[in-house]
């Protein structure tokens, strides 16, 4: 436990947390919505600093990041807590837990960086639960990782206030931001936050102001965010605000947590989203959670030939030159880094 960043004192020993747009006002002895920031005697403390719930050496494609050092290894770490309470969360066992979770390990930034290098990983991914509510530990670890030549990846809902994000952003190399839907009713009823606008704002700031590599994921859930007009509006926003070269992943929903009554997303719905996004001008659209689908592949936007052929998280064919061009027609392809043609020993907790 250590004193948190981004808070202010209020009257009667209350505090206001300023880390995320919920801006929780917290009474003495109480916690914010994320469950891991607590008011103790009129000061705000983070309860999950150095508390690690999960570790894995993952393919970077699993994040998913398809245009950032393809084939490389991401040393993935997670804690507990989240500032959203999504009814479909597949990692709810940790995202909705607090520091009393029984399988936590105490670790330091130095330990994380040492292990990442030991397992041959090129990056550290803050993932599985929401990394923004692990802010202090992520910031300290990311700073050290940078010094040691590692990349920092955030797999996030993007629900963070501008000022704290701007302090963290210089140490982040790539982000996959989860856009839950393109309607605020979804955010209120399913994610328990008022609006998705802060997440979209984070994506724009990350890419346009800090040059962070940004990819977006939109999990399509039957009856909740699967209407063609909503997906079309989302795709149009991506083109206008983050650019037509932004990779977008439309993922298939499977029943989890509190949405067990809904069926898996029909593959036809995912294919509709893929088609609509292409119609709206997006150049790099992907279909997720449908292994073996041709929508997993990267195609050249000019000659339309397959540049990166994937099966799940595996690359089986790579036709991008080392200087980032289509191997068939020479069209520039926005991919950070070159293909890492090696495999890593698996490890996880």
C-alpha positions in Angstrom: 0.0 0.0 0.0 1.2 3.5 -0.8 -0.2 6.9 -1.2 -2.0 7.3 -4.6 -1.4 9.9 -7.2 -4.1 12.1 -8.7 -6.4 13.0 -5.8 -7.4 16.0 -3.8 -8.7 16.5 -0.2 -12.2 17.6 0.5 -14.0 18.6 3.7 -14.8 16.2 6.5 -11.9 13.9 5.6 -13.3 13.0 2.2 -11.2 12.9 -0.9 -11.8 13.1 -4.6 -9.9 10.6 -6.9 -8.9 12.3 -10.1 -7.5 9.3 -11.9 -10.4 8.3 -14.1 -13.6 10.2 -15.3 -15.7 8.7 -12.5 -13.9 11.2 -10.2 -15.1 9.2 -7.1 -15.7 11.2 -3.9 -14.7 8.8 -1.2 -15.5 9.0 2.5 -12.9 8.1 5.1 -12.5 4.3 5.3 -14.2 3.8 1.9 -13.0 2.8 -1.5 -13.6 4.1 -5.0 -15.5 2.2 -7.7 -12.4 0.4 -8.8 -12.1 -1.2 -5.3 -8.4 -0.7 -5.0 -8.1 3.0 -4.0 -9.0 3.7 -0.4 -9.4 6.8 1.7 -7.5 6.3 5.0 -7.6 9.2 7.3 -8.3 11.8 4.6 -5.6 10.6 2.3 -6.0 8.3 -0.8 -4.0 5.1 -1.0 -3.5 2.6 -3.7 -4.0 -0.9 -2.4 -2.7 -2.9 -5.4 0.8 -1.5 -5.9 3.1 -4.4 -6.7 0.2 -6.9 -6.3 0.4 -9.2 -9.3 -2.4 -11.7 -10.1 -1.3 -13.0 -13.4 1.8 -13.4 -15.5 2.3 -14.9 -19.0 4.7 -14.7 -21.9 2.2 -14.1 -24.7 2.5 -13.6 -28.5 1.9 -9.9 -29.1 -0.9 -11.0 -31.4 -2.9 -12.2 -28.4 -3.3 -8.6 -27.1 -4.4 -8.2 -29.9 -1.7 -6.1 -31.5 -1.3 -7.1 -35.2 0.8 -4.1 -36.4 3.4 -3.9 -33.6 6.5 -6.1 -33.8 4.7 -9.1 -35.3 5.7 -12.4 -33.9 7.3 -10.9 -30.8 6.7 -11.8 -27.2 4.9 -9.6 -24.7 5.5 -10.2 -21.0 2.0 -9.9 -19.7 1.1 -8.8 -16.2 -2.1 -8.0 -14.3 -3.3 -7.0 -10.9 -6.9 -6.8 -9.5 -9.7 -4.2 -9.9 -11.3 -2.2 -12.7 -13.1 1.1 -13.0 -15.7 -0.5 -15.2 -18.0 -3.4 -14.2 -18.8 -5.0 -17.5 -21.4 -7.7 -17.3 -19.6 -9.7 -20.0 -16.0 -9.5 -18.6 -14.1 -12.7 -19.3 -11.6 -11.9 -16.6 -14.1 -10.9 -13.9 -12.4 -13.1 -11.3 -9.6 -10.5 -11.1 -11.2 -7.4 -12.6 -13.9 -7.4 -9.9 -11.6 -8.4 -7.1 -9.6 -6.4 -4.6 -6.3 -6.9 -2.7 -7.8 -9.8 -0.7 -7.7 -11.9 -3.9 -5.9 -15.1 -2.6 -3.4 -15.6 -5.5 -1.5 -12.3 -5.5 2.3 -12.1 -5.6 4.2 -9.1 -4.3 6.6 -7.9 -7.0 8.7 -4.8 -7.8 9.2 -3.1 -11.1 12.8 -4.4 -11.1 11.5 -8.0 -10.7 9.1 -7.5 -13.6 11.7 -6.1 -15.9 14.2 -8.9 -15.0 11.7 -11.6 -15.7 10.6 -10.1 -19.0 14.3 -10.1 -20.2 14.8 -13.6 -18.8 12.0 -15.0 -21.0 13.2 -13.2 -24.1 10.3 -10.8 -24.3 10.6 -7.6 -26.2 7.8 -5.8 -24.4 5.8 -5.7 -21.1 2.0 -5.7 -21.5 -0.2 -4.3 -18.8 -3.3 -6.4 -19.5 -6.0 -8.9 -18.4 -7.6 -6.5 -15.9 -7.6 -2.7 -16.3 -4.1 -1.3 -16.0 -5.1 2.4 -15.5 -6.2 1.6 -12.0 -2.7 0.2 -11.4 -1.4 3.6 -12.4 1.5 4.1 -9.9 3.0 0.6 -10.5 2.5 0.8 -14.3 4.2 4.2 -14.4 7.2 3.0 -12.3 7.6 -0.2 -14.2 7.2 1.5 -17.6 9.9 4.0 -16.8 12.3 1.3 -15.8 11.4 -0.9 -18.8 12.1 2.0 -21.2 15.6 2.4 -19.7 16.2 -1.4 -20.2 15.2 -1.3 -23.8 11.7 -2.9 -23.5 8.5 -1.7 -25.0 5.4 -0.9 -22.9 2.0 -2.0 -24.1 -1.4 -1.1 -22.5 -4.4 -3.3 -23.1 -7.0 -1.0 -21.7 -10.5 0.4 -21.7 -9.0 3.9 -22.1 -11.1 5.2 -19.3 -8.7 7.7 -17.7 -8.6 11.4 -17.2 -6.5 13.5 -19.6 -3.9 14.8 -17.1 -2.8 11.5 -15.6 -2.8 9.9 -19.1 -0.5 12.7 -20.4 2.0 11.9 -17.6 2.0 8.2 -18.5 1.8 8.4 -22.3 5.5 9.2 -23.0 6.4 5.7 -21.6 3.8 3.8 -23.6 4.7 2.4 -27.1 1.5 0.7 -28.1 -2.1 0.4 -26.9 -5.1 -1.7 -27.7 -8.1 0.3 -26.5 -11.4 -1.5 -26.0 -14.3 0.5 -27.5 -17.2 -1.2 -25.8 -19.9 0.2 -28.1 -20.9 3.3 -29.9 -23.8 4.2 -27.7 -23.8 5.5 -24.1 -26.7 3.3 -23.1 -24.4 0.3 -23.4 -21.8 2.0 -21.2 -24.4 2.8 -18.5 -26.2 -0.5 -18.4 -23.4 -3.0 -19.2 -20.1 -1.2 -18.2 -21.5 0.9 -15.3 -20.0 4.2 -16.4 -21.8 7.2 -17.9 -20.2 7.4 -21.3 -17.7 6.0 -23.7 -16.4 9.4 -24.8 -13.4 9.3 -22.4 -12.1 6.1 -24.0 -12.4 7.6 -27.5 -10.7 10.7 -26.3 -7.8 8.6 -25.0 -7.4 6.9 -28.3 -7.2 10.2 -30.2 -4.7 11.8 -27.7 -2.5 8.7 -27.7 -2.2 8.5 -31.5 -2.3 12.1 -32.6 -0.4 13.8 -29.8 2.0 11.2 -28.5 2.5 9.0 -31.6 1.6 5.9 -29.7 0.7 2.9 -31.9 -3.0 2.4 -31.4 -5.3 -0.5 -32.3 -9.0 -0.7 -31.3 -11.1 -3.7 -30.3 -14.9 -3.8 -30.6 -16.5 -6.9 -29.0 -19.8 -7.5 -30.8 -22.5 -8.7 -28.4 -25.8 -9.8 -29.8 -28.7 -7.4 -29.2 -26.5 -4.9 -27.3 -24.1 -3.3 -29.8 -24.5 -5.3 -33.0 -26.6 -3.0 -35.1 -25.2 -2.1 -38.5 -25.8 1.6 -38.1 -23.9 1.7 -34.8 -21.0 -0.2 -36.3 -21.0 2.1 -39.3 -20.9 5.1 -37.0 -18.0 3.6 -35.1 -16.0 2.9 -38.2 -16.7 6.4 -39.5 -15.5 7.9 -36.3 -12.3 5.8 -36.5 -11.5 7.1 -40.0 -12.2 10.7 -39.0 -10.5 10.8 -35.6 -7.7 8.3 -35.6 -7.2 7.6 -39.3 -8.1 5.0 -41.9 -4.8 3.1 -41.1 -5.9 2.4 -37.5 -6.2 -1.4 -37.1 -9.7 -2.4 -35.8 -10.5 -5.8 -34.4 -14.1 -7.0 -34.3 -14.3 -9.8 -31.9 -16.8 -12.5 -31.4 -18.6 -12.6 -28.0 -19.0 -15.8 -26.0 -21.2 -15.9 -22.9 -19.3 -14.9 -19.7 -20.0 -13.6 -16.2 -23.5 -12.0 -16.1 -24.4 -12.3 -19.8 -24.6 -16.1 -19.8 -28.1 -15.9 -21.2 -26.9 -14.4 -24.5 -25.8 -16.6 -27.4 -22.3 -16.4 -29.1 -22.2 -13.8 -31.8 -23.1 -15.2 -35.2 -20.1 -15.3 -37.5 -22.3 -13.5 -40.1 -22.6 -10.5 -37.7 -18.9 -10.3 -37.4 -18.5 -10.5 -41.2 -21.1 -7.7 -41.5 -19.0 -5.5 -39.3 -15.9 -6.3 -41.3 -17.7 -5.4 -44.5 -19.2 -2.2 -43.1 -15.9 -1.0 -41.7 -14.2 -1.5 -45.1 -17.0 0.4 -46.8 -16.4 3.3 -44.5 -12.8 3.4 -45.5 -10.8 1.4 -42.9 -7.8 -0.3 -44.5 -7.0 -2.8 -41.8 -9.9 -4.6 -40.3 -9.7 -7.9 -38.4 -12.1 -10.7 -37.2 -11.3 -12.0 -33.8 -12.3 -15.2 -31.9 -13.0 -17.0 -35.2 -9.9 -19.1 -35.7 -9.1 -19.9 -39.3 -11.3 -17.1 -40.7 -9.6 -15.2 -43.6 -10.5 -12.0 -41.6 -7.5 -12.8 -39.4 -5.1 -11.9 -42.2 -3.6 -8.6 -43.1 -4.2 -7.6 -46.7 -2.5 -4.9 -48.8 -4.9 -2.0 -49.2 -3.6 -1.4 -52.8 -3.1 -4.8 -54.4 -5.3 -6.7 -51.9 -2.9 -9.6 -51.6 -2.4 -11.3 -48.2 0.6 -9.8 -46.4 0.4 -11.6 -43.1 -1.5 -14.9 -42.9 -2.4 -15.9 -39.4 -4.1 -18.8 -37.7 -5.2 -17.6 -34.2 -2.1 -16.0 -32.7 0.3 -17.7 -35.1 1.9 -16.1 -38.2 2.1 -18.7 -41.0 3.1 -16.4 -43.9 4.7 -13.0 -43.9 5.0 -10.8 -47.0 6.0 -7.4 -45.6 9.5 -6.1 -46.4 11.9 -5.0 -43.6 11.3 -1.4 -44.6 7.5 -1.8 -44.1 6.2 -2.3 -47.6 4.0 -4.8 -49.4 6.1 -7.6 -50.7 4.0 -7.8 -53.8 3.4 -4.2 -54.9 5.6 -2.0 -52.7 2.8 -0.1 -51.0 3.8 1.3 -47.6 2.2 -0.7 -44.7 1.9 0.9 -41.3 3.5 -1.8 -39.1 5.9 -0.9 -36.3 9.0 -3.1 -36.3 9.9 -6.2 -38.2 8.7 -9.8 -38.0 10.3 -11.7 -35.2 10.8 -15.2 -36.5 11.2 -17.1 -33.2 9.2 -18.8 -30.6 9.4 -18.5 -26.8 9.2 -20.9 -23.9 5.7 -20.7 -22.4 5.3 -19.5 -18.9 2.3 -18.3 -16.9 0.7 -18.0 -13.5 
